[in-house]
Amino acid sequence: MTQLCYFQRPQLKRAHSRLNLRSTAVSPSSLPPTTGGAQKSILLFSPSKVNLFLRILRKREDGFHNLASLFHVIDFGDTLEVSAFRGAAKDSLSCNVKDVPIDGSNLVNKAFQLFRKHTGLDTSFQAHLQKSVPAGAGLGGGSGNAATALWAANELTGRPASNADLLKWSGEIGSDISIFFSEGAAYCTGRGEIVESVAPPLPLGTPLLLVKPSMGLLTSAIFKAFDLSLASTADPRALMSRLCSSGMRQDVCINDLERPAFINLPELAELKERLTHESDGSFSAVFMSGSGSTIVCFGSHQVPAFLSEPQYSDVLVQPARLMAREAGCWYNAGE
């Protein structure tokens, strides 16, 4: 069996109970018998991300937008268990959330297909996805699933591809997938597929509070409402330099998609306003991640009292922390 390597960041006390998952490999003898000839199985943490800032620079001829964004992986995520089979007819995927598609439209299945396309292997995969990250949140949960599936496929078949290969291939099926092949922090340009891995600009383990209303947002609708003439003119490199030198502040965490998101979902603008002004100074910055609808409260796990009001009973309030991985290892949620 291939020896697997996973990075375990320092253990941290948490404000709330959280998922306890260590990435593990399971020996073939412990798997149920199948007709496909199972070789081995692997259980992996599938992380999500936040955008510490997001600038939209211009619209491209192919309909996408050029952006510049500083992404950071966080320890709120899903789990993905994958088994490999020699010569089985097709991949199979199951999920604990009934509304998640498990056909070829799911990025996990697309990742397995992509892996075979580039490696030429006839291995197929059986996967179970345990979802915690909601859809339409701006946290890249589906992209993290795809990256984790690619990593798992590569591990289970003896690592025929390098990390650079996986990063490059992943851009074929999604814009945000590539960032998970950084070591945790990445400056991304193009439509998000050009990834420059950077040293974590802020202390690992920095606490965040994720606040997401029950309503999600479609990325396509946000970009349809986006007006480039109303976007920030801040230099993305200057934003990154300020963040590294002065820490996370409200004037750094610019997100050009906030305005169109708030047009589509006015309640989200009100939620951000209250989180900014009714948190007793607990947060150094409050901003929307990606295309929404998650609002990120930076620097504390303290839950503002107003979130106990009845109108917020269906709001997801989730503590998280910034995390990273070592080269050659996958992300581990720790304890």
TORKOL-4160 file (C-alpha; in steps of 0.2 Angstrom, whole numbers, padded with zeros to 4 digits, m for minus):
335
<pt num="1" X="0000" Y="0000" Z="0000"/>
<pt num="2" X="0006" Y="0017" Z="m0004"/>
<pt num="3" X="0012" Y="0027" Z="0011"/>
<pt num="4" X="0001" Y="0042" Z="0013"/>
<pt num="5" X="0006" Y="0059" Z="0021"/>
<pt num="6" X="m0006" Y="0071" Z="0029"/>
<pt num="7" X="m0002" Y="0088" Z="0038"/>
<pt num="8" X="m0009" Y="0090" Z="0055"/>
<pt num="9" X="m0009" Y="0108" Z="0061"/>
<pt num="10" X="m0007" Y="0112" Z="0079"/>
<pt num="11" X="m0022" Y="0107" Z="0090"/>
<pt num="12" X="m0032" Y="0122" Z="0094"/>
<pt num="13" X="m0046" Y="0125" Z="0107"/>
<pt num="14" X="m0063" Y="0128" Z="0098"/>
<pt num="15" X="m0077" Y="0139" Z="0103"/>
<pt num="16" X="m0090" Y="0125" Z="0097"/>
<pt num="17" X="m0090" Y="0107" Z="0095"/>
<pt num="18" X="m0084" Y="0103" Z="0077"/>
<pt num="19" X="m0080" Y="0089" Z="0065"/>
<pt num="20" X="m0066" Y="0077" Z="0071"/>
<pt num="21" X="m0058" Y="0069" Z="0056"/>
<pt num="22" X="m0041" Y="0062" Z="0052"/>
<pt num="23" X="m0037" Y="0057" Z="0034"/>
<pt num="24" X="m0035" Y="0039" Z="0034"/>
<pt num="25" X="m0031" Y="0025" Z="0022"/>
<pt num="26" X="m0041" Y="0008" Z="0024"/>
<pt num="27" X="m0033" Y="m0008" Z="0020"/>
<pt num="28" X="m0041" Y="m0019" Z="0006"/>
<pt num="29" X="m0045" Y="m0033" Z="0018"/>
<pt num="30" X="m0057" Y="m0021" Z="0028"/>
<pt num="31" X="m0067" Y="m0017" Z="0012"/>
<pt num="32" X="m0083" Y="m0026" Z="0008"/>
<pt num="33" X="m0081" Y="m0038" Z="m0007"/>
<pt num="34" X="m0085" Y="m0031" Z="m0024"/>
<pt num="35" X="m0085" Y="m0037" Z="m0042"/>
<pt num="36" X="m0073" Y="m0023" Z="m0047"/>
<pt num="37" X="m0058" Y="m0028" Z="m0037"/>
<pt num="38" X="m0056" Y="m0015" Z="m0024"/>
<pt num="39" X="m0038" Y="m0011" Z="m0020"/>
<pt num="40" X="m0039" Y="0002" Z="m0006"/>
<pt num="41" X="m0050" Y="0015" Z="0001"/>
<pt num="42" X="m0046" Y="0033" Z="0008"/>
<pt num="43" X="m0055" Y="0045" Z="0019"/>
<pt num="44" X="m0051" Y="0063" Z="0017"/>
<pt num="45" X="m0056" Y="0080" Z="0024"/>
<pt num="46" X="m0063" Y="0091" Z="0010"/>
<pt num="47" X="m0060" Y="0109" Z="0015"/>
<pt num="48" X="m0068" Y="0125" Z="0009"/>
<pt num="49" X="m0061" Y="0143" Z="0007"/>
<pt num="50" X="m0064" Y="0161" Z="0010"/>
<pt num="51" X="m0059" Y="0176" Z="m0002"/>
<pt num="52" X="m0049" Y="0188" Z="0009"/>
<pt num="53" X="m0052" Y="0201" Z="m0005"/>
<pt num="54" X="m0059" Y="0199" Z="m0023"/>
<pt num="55" X="m0057" Y="0211" Z="m0037"/>
<pt num="56" X="m0065" Y="0209" Z="m0053"/>
<pt num="57" X="m0054" Y="0217" Z="m0067"/>
<pt num="58" X="m0063" Y="0215" Z="m0084"/>
<pt num="59" X="m0075" Y="0204" Z="m0094"/>
<pt num="60" X="m0066" Y="0192" Z="m0106"/>
<pt num="61" X="m0071" Y="0188" Z="m0124"/>
<pt num="62" X="m0076" Y="0170" Z="m0118"/>
<pt num="63" X="m0089" Y="0178" Z="m0106"/>
<pt num="64" X="m0079" Y="0175" Z="m0090"/>
<pt num="65" X="m0072" Y="0189" Z="m0080"/>
<pt num="66" X="m0053" Y="0192" Z="m0076"/>
<pt num="67" X="m0051" Y="0193" Z="m0057"/>
<pt num="68" X="m0038" Y="0195" Z="m0044"/>
<pt num="69" X="m0041" Y="0187" Z="m0027"/>
<pt num="70" X="m0032" Y="0181" Z="m0011"/>
<pt num="71" X="m0040" Y="0164" Z="m0006"/>
<pt num="72" X="m0037" Y="0156" Z="0010"/>
<pt num="73" X="m0042" Y="0138" Z="0014"/>
<pt num="74" X="m0052" Y="0136" Z="0030"/>
<pt num="75" X="m0055" Y="0121" Z="0042"/>
<pt num="76" X="m0074" Y="0120" Z="0039"/>
<pt num="77" X="m0077" Y="0107" Z="0026"/>
<pt num="78" X="m0085" Y="0090" Z="0021"/>
<pt num="79" X="m0078" Y="0072" Z="0020"/>
<pt num="80" X="m0075" Y="0061" Z="0005"/>
<pt num="81" X="m0072" Y="0043" Z="0006"/>
<pt num="82" X="m0065" Y="0035" Z="m0010"/>
<pt num="83" X="m0062" Y="0017" Z="m0015"/>
<pt num="84" X="m0053" Y="0012" Z="m0031"/>
<pt num="85" X="m0057" Y="m0002" Z="m0043"/>
<pt num="86" X="m0048" Y="m0010" Z="m0057"/>
<pt num="87" X="m0058" Y="m0012" Z="m0073"/>
<pt num="88" X="m0075" Y="m0008" Z="m0065"/>
<pt num="89" X="m0088" Y="m0001" Z="m0078"/>
<pt num="90" X="m0091" Y="0016" Z="m0070"/>
<pt num="91" X="m0089" Y="0027" Z="m0056"/>
<pt num="92" X="m0102" Y="0029" Z="m0042"/>
<pt num="93" X="m0106" Y="0043" Z="m0030"/>
<pt num="94" X="m0117" Y="0044" Z="m0014"/>
<pt num="95" X="m0121" Y="0058" Z="m0003"/>
<pt num="96" X="m0129" Y="0062" Z="0014"/>
<pt num="97" X="m0139" Y="0077" Z="0006"/>
<pt num="98" X="m0153" Y="0071" Z="m0005"/>
<pt num="99" X="m0153" Y="0088" Z="m0015"/>
<pt num="100" X="m0135" Y="0086" Z="m0021"/>
<pt num="101" X="m0134" Y="0078" Z="m0038"/>
<pt num="102" X="m0124" Y="0062" Z="m0039"/>
<pt num="103" X="m0124" Y="0060" Z="m0058"/>
<pt num="104" X="m0110" Y="0066" Z="m0070"/>
<pt num="105" X="m0114" Y="0084" Z="m0066"/>
<pt num="106" X="m0106" Y="0083" Z="m0049"/>
<pt num="107" X="m0089" Y="0089" Z="m0048"/>
<pt num="108" X="m0083" Y="0074" Z="m0039"/>
<pt num="109" X="m0088" Y="0063" Z="m0054"/>
<pt num="110" X="m0080" Y="0076" Z="m0066"/>
<pt num="111" X="m0064" Y="0075" Z="m0056"/>
<pt num="112" X="m0063" Y="0056" Z="m0058"/>
<pt num="113" X="m0066" Y="0057" Z="m0077"/>
<pt num="114" X="m0053" Y="0071" Z="m0079"/>
<pt num="115" X="m0041" Y="0060" Z="m0069"/>
<pt num="116" X="m0043" Y="0046" Z="m0081"/>
<pt num="117" X="m0042" Y="0057" Z="m0096"/>
<pt num="118" X="m0025" Y="0063" Z="m0092"/>
<pt num="119" X="m0018" Y="0047" Z="m0084"/>
<pt num="120" X="m0025" Y="0035" Z="m0096"/>
<pt num="121" X="m0029" Y="0023" Z="m0082"/>
<pt num="122" X="m0044" Y="0012" Z="m0082"/>
<pt num="123" X="m0047" Y="0013" Z="m0063"/>
<pt num="124" X="m0065" Y="0018" Z="m0058"/>
<pt num="125" X="m0070" Y="0025" Z="m0041"/>
<pt num="126" X="m0083" Y="0023" Z="m0028"/>
<pt num="127" X="m0086" Y="0038" Z="m0017"/>
<pt num="128" X="m0097" Y="0044" Z="m0003"/>
<pt num="129" X="m0098" Y="0063" Z="0001"/>
<pt num="130" X="m0103" Y="0068" Z="0018"/>
<pt num="131" X="m0108" Y="0087" Z="0015"/>
<pt num="132" X="m0108" Y="0100" Z="0029"/>
<pt num="133" X="m0103" Y="0115" Z="0018"/>
<pt num="134" X="m0120" Y="0122" Z="0010"/>
<pt num="135" X="m0122" Y="0126" Z="m0008"/>
<pt num="136" X="m0123" Y="0144" Z="m0014"/>
<pt num="137" X="m0112" Y="0150" Z="0001"/>
<pt num="138" X="m0097" Y="0157" Z="m0008"/>
<pt num="139" X="m0086" Y="0145" Z="0001"/>
<pt num="140" X="m0080" Y="0134" Z="m0013"/>
<pt num="141" X="m0087" Y="0118" Z="m0006"/>
<pt num="142" X="m0090" Y="0109" Z="m0022"/>
<pt num="143" X="m0073" Y="0115" Z="m0029"/>
<pt num="144" X="m0065" Y="0108" Z="m0013"/>
<pt num="145" X="m0074" Y="0091" Z="m0016"/>
<pt num="146" X="m0067" Y="0091" Z="m0034"/>
<pt num="147" X="m0049" Y="0094" Z="m0028"/>
<pt num="148" X="m0051" Y="0081" Z="m0014"/>
<pt num="149" X="m0057" Y="0069" Z="m0027"/>
<pt num="150" X="m0042" Y="0072" Z="m0038"/>
<pt num="151" X="m0030" Y="0070" Z="m0024"/>
<pt num="152" X="m0038" Y="0054" Z="m0018"/>
<pt num="153" X="m0038" Y="0046" Z="m0036"/>
<pt num="154" X="m0020" Y="0051" Z="m0037"/>
<pt num="155" X="m0015" Y="0043" Z="m0020"/>
<pt num="156" X="m0025" Y="0027" Z="m0024"/>
<pt num="157" X="m0017" Y="0024" Z="m0040"/>
<pt num="158" X="0001" Y="0026" Z="m0035"/>
<pt num="159" X="0003" Y="0045" Z="m0038"/>
<pt num="160" X="0005" Y="0045" Z="m0057"/>
<pt num="161" X="0002" Y="0064" Z="m0057"/>
<pt num="162" X="0012" Y="0078" Z="m0048"/>
<pt num="163" X="0003" Y="0092" Z="m0038"/>
<pt num="164" X="0007" Y="0103" Z="m0052"/>
<pt num="165" X="m0002" Y="0092" Z="m0064"/>
<pt num="166" X="m0017" Y="0091" Z="m0053"/>
<pt num="167" X="m0017" Y="0110" Z="m0052"/>
<pt num="168" X="m0016" Y="0112" Z="m0070"/>
<pt num="169" X="m0029" Y="0099" Z="m0075"/>
<pt num="170" X="m0042" Y="0105" Z="m0062"/>
<pt num="171" X="m0044" Y="0122" Z="m0072"/>
<pt num="172" X="m0053" Y="0112" Z="m0085"/>
<pt num="173" X="m0068" Y="0108" Z="m0074"/>
<pt num="174" X="m0069" Y="0124" Z="m0063"/>
<pt num="175" X="m0062" Y="0140" Z="m0059"/>
<pt num="176" X="m0059" Y="0138" Z="m0040"/>
<pt num="177" X="m0053" Y="0120" Z="m0039"/>
<pt num="178" X="m0035" Y="0125" Z="m0042"/>
<pt num="179" X="m0033" Y="0135" Z="m0026"/>
<pt num="180" X="m0034" Y="0119" Z="m0015"/>
<pt num="181" X="m0018" Y="0113" Z="m0023"/>
<pt num="182" X="m0009" Y="0128" Z="m0015"/>
<pt num="183" X="m0003" Y="0125" Z="0002"/>
<pt num="184" X="m0017" Y="0135" Z="0009"/>
<pt num="185" X="m0015" Y="0153" Z="0003"/>
<pt num="186" X="m0016" Y="0158" Z="m0015"/>
<pt num="187" X="m0016" Y="0173" Z="m0026"/>
<pt num="188" X="m0027" Y="0169" Z="m0041"/>
<pt num="189" X="m0029" Y="0178" Z="m0057"/>
<pt num="190" X="m0036" Y="0174" Z="m0074"/>
<pt num="191" X="m0054" Y="0167" Z="m0071"/>
<pt num="192" X="m0046" Y="0160" Z="m0055"/>
<pt num="193" X="m0036" Y="0146" Z="m0063"/>
<pt num="194" X="m0020" Y="0155" Z="m0062"/>
<pt num="195" X="m0013" Y="0151" Z="m0045"/>
<pt num="196" X="0002" Y="0158" Z="m0036"/>
<pt num="197" X="0004" Y="0149" Z="m0020"/>
<pt num="198" X="0009" Y="0162" Z="m0006"/>
<pt num="199" X="0015" Y="0161" Z="0011"/>
<pt num="200" X="0000" Y="0162" Z="0023"/>
<pt num="201" X="m0002" Y="0181" Z="0026"/>
<pt num="202" X="m0010" Y="0179" Z="0043"/>
<pt num="203" X="m0007" Y="0168" Z="0057"/>
<pt num="204" X="m0014" Y="0150" Z="0055"/>
<pt num="205" X="m0028" Y="0146" Z="0067"/>
<pt num="206" X="m0035" Y="0164" Z="0066"/>
<pt num="207" X="m0053" Y="0162" Z="0071"/>
<pt num="208" X="m0067" Y="0167" Z="0059"/>
<pt num="209" X="m0086" Y="0166" Z="0061"/>
<pt num="210" X="m0096" Y="0161" Z="0046"/>
<pt num="211" X="m0114" Y="0168" Z="0045"/>
<pt num="212" X="m0124" Y="0162" Z="0031"/>
<pt num="213" X="m0143" Y="0165" Z="0028"/>
<pt num="214" X="m0154" Y="0150" Z="0022"/>
<pt num="215" X="m0155" Y="0159" Z="0005"/>
<pt num="216" X="m0141" Y="0155" Z="m0007"/>
<pt num="217" X="m0135" Y="0165" Z="m0022"/>
<pt num="218" X="m0131" Y="0159" Z="m0040"/>
<pt num="219" X="m0114" Y="0165" Z="m0046"/>
<pt num="220" X="m0122" Y="0168" Z="m0063"/>
<pt num="221" X="m0135" Y="0180" Z="m0056"/>
<pt num="222" X="m0122" Y="0189" Z="m0047"/>
<pt num="223" X="m0111" Y="0192" Z="m0062"/>
<pt num="224" X="m0126" Y="0197" Z="m0072"/>
<pt num="225" X="m0130" Y="0211" Z="m0060"/>
<pt num="226" X="m0111" Y="0216" Z="m0059"/>
<pt num="227" X="m0107" Y="0233" Z="m0065"/>
<pt num="228" X="m0088" Y="0235" Z="m0069"/>
<pt num="229" X="m0090" Y="0254" Z="m0068"/>
<pt num="230" X="m0095" Y="0253" Z="m0050"/>
<pt num="231" X="m0081" Y="0241" Z="m0045"/>
<pt num="232" X="m0066" Y="0246" Z="m0034"/>
<pt num="233" X="m0050" Y="0253" Z="m0042"/>
<pt num="234" X="m0039" Y="0247" Z="m0028"/>
<pt num="235" X="m0023" Y="0238" Z="m0034"/>
<pt num="236" X="m0024" Y="0220" Z="m0029"/>
<pt num="237" X="m0006" Y="0218" Z="m0026"/>
<pt num="238" X="m0006" Y="0234" Z="m0015"/>
<pt num="239" X="m0021" Y="0226" Z="m0005"/>
<pt num="240" X="m0011" Y="0210" Z="m0002"/>
<pt num="241" X="0004" Y="0220" Z="0004"/>
<pt num="242" X="m0006" Y="0230" Z="0016"/>
<pt num="243" X="m0014" Y="0214" Z="0022"/>
<pt num="244" X="0003" Y="0206" Z="0025"/>
<pt num="245" X="0010" Y="0222" Z="0034"/>
<pt num="246" X="m0005" Y="0228" Z="0044"/>
<pt num="247" X="m0016" Y="0212" Z="0046"/>
<pt num="248" X="m0035" Y="0211" Z="0041"/>
<pt num="249" X="m0044" Y="0227" Z="0041"/>
<pt num="250" X="m0060" Y="0233" Z="0034"/>
<pt num="251" X="m0052" Y="0243" Z="0021"/>
<pt num="252" X="m0042" Y="0228" Z="0014"/>
<pt num="253" X="m0056" Y="0215" Z="0012"/>
<pt num="254" X="m0064" Y="0222" Z="m0004"/>
<pt num="255" X="m0076" Y="0211" Z="m0013"/>
<pt num="256" X="m0082" Y="0218" Z="m0029"/>
<pt num="257" X="m0097" Y="0206" Z="m0030"/>
<pt num="258" X="m0104" Y="0212" Z="m0014"/>
<pt num="259" X="m0114" Y="0226" Z="m0022"/>
<pt num="260" X="m0123" Y="0214" Z="m0035"/>
<pt num="261" X="m0126" Y="0201" Z="m0021"/>
<pt num="262" X="m0134" Y="0214" Z="m0010"/>
<pt num="263" X="m0145" Y="0219" Z="m0025"/>
<pt num="264" X="m0151" Y="0201" Z="m0027"/>
<pt num="265" X="m0153" Y="0198" Z="m0009"/>
<pt num="266" X="m0156" Y="0215" Z="0001"/>
<pt num="267" X="m0157" Y="0205" Z="0018"/>
<pt num="268" X="m0138" Y="0200" Z="0016"/>
<pt num="269" X="m0134" Y="0219" Z="0016"/>
<pt num="270" X="m0143" Y="0221" Z="0032"/>
<pt num="271" X="m0135" Y="0206" Z="0039"/>
<pt num="272" X="m0118" Y="0212" Z="0035"/>
<pt num="273" X="m0122" Y="0230" Z="0042"/>
<pt num="274" X="m0128" Y="0222" Z="0059"/>
<pt num="275" X="m0113" Y="0211" Z="0060"/>
<pt num="276" X="m0102" Y="0226" Z="0057"/>
<pt num="277" X="m0110" Y="0237" Z="0070"/>
<pt num="278" X="m0118" Y="0226" Z="0083"/>
<pt num="279" X="m0103" Y="0214" Z="0087"/>
<pt num="280" X="m0095" Y="0224" Z="0102"/>
<pt num="281" X="m0079" Y="0227" Z="0092"/>
<pt num="282" X="m0076" Y="0208" Z="0091"/>
<pt num="283" X="m0071" Y="0207" Z="0073"/>
<pt num="284" X="m0057" Y="0216" Z="0064"/>
<pt num="285" X="m0066" Y="0215" Z="0047"/>
<pt num="286" X="m0083" Y="0209" Z="0041"/>
<pt num="287" X="m0085" Y="0204" Z="0022"/>
<pt num="288" X="m0094" Y="0193" Z="0010"/>
<pt num="289" X="m0084" Y="0178" Z="0003"/>
<pt num="290" X="m0084" Y="0175" Z="m0015"/>
<pt num="291" X="m0101" Y="0177" Z="m0024"/>
<pt num="292" X="m0110" Y="0175" Z="m0007"/>
<pt num="293" X="m0121" Y="0172" Z="0003"/>
<pt num="294" X="m0109" Y="0169" Z="0017"/>
<pt num="295" X="m0103" Y="0184" Z="0028"/>
<pt num="296" X="m0086" Y="0181" Z="0036"/>
<pt num="297" X="m0083" Y="0189" Z="0053"/>
<pt num="298" X="m0064" Y="0190" Z="0055"/>
<pt num="299" X="m0054" Y="0188" Z="0071"/>
<pt num="300" X="m0066" Y="0180" Z="0084"/>
<pt num="301" X="m0078" Y="0166" Z="0086"/>
<pt num="302" X="m0090" Y="0177" Z="0097"/>
<pt num="303" X="m0108" Y="0176" Z="0091"/>
<pt num="304" X="m0117" Y="0193" Z="0091"/>
<pt num="305" X="m0132" Y="0193" Z="0102"/>
<pt num="306" X="m0144" Y="0199" Z="0089"/>
<pt num="307" X="m0142" Y="0182" Z="0080"/>
<pt num="308" X="m0153" Y="0174" Z="0093"/>
<pt num="309" X="m0168" Y="0185" Z="0086"/>
<pt num="310" X="m0182" Y="0174" Z="0078"/>
<pt num="311" X="m0178" Y="0181" Z="0061"/>
<pt num="312" X="m0161" Y="0173" Z="0061"/>
<pt num="313" X="m0167" Y="0156" Z="0067"/>
<pt num="314" X="m0162" Y="0147" Z="0051"/>
<pt num="315" X="m0145" Y="0156" Z="0049"/>
<pt num="316" X="m0130" Y="0145" Z="0049"/>
<pt num="317" X="m0117" Y="0151" Z="0062"/>
<pt num="318" X="m0101" Y="0141" Z="0060"/>
<pt num="319" X="m0084" Y="0144" Z="0068"/>
<pt num="320" X="m0069" Y="0141" Z="0057"/>
<pt num="321" X="m0050" Y="0144" Z="0057"/>
<pt num="322" X="m0037" Y="0148" Z="0043"/>
<pt num="323" X="m0028" Y="0132" Z="0039"/>
<pt num="324" X="m0014" Y="0126" Z="0028"/>
<pt num="325" X="m0005" Y="0110" Z="0022"/>
<pt num="326" X="0013" Y="0104" Z="0020"/>
<pt num="327" X="0019" Y="0100" Z="0002"/>
<pt num="328" X="0015" Y="0082" Z="m0002"/>
<pt num="329" X="0001" Y="0081" Z="0011"/>
<pt num="330" X="m0017" Y="0084" Z="0011"/>
<pt num="331" X="m0027" Y="0095" Z="0022"/>
<pt num="332" X="m0032" Y="0088" Z="0039"/>
<pt num="333" X="m0047" Y="0095" Z="0050"/>
<pt num="334" X="m0038" Y="0091" Z="0066"/>
<pt num="335" X="m0047" Y="0090" Z="0082"/>
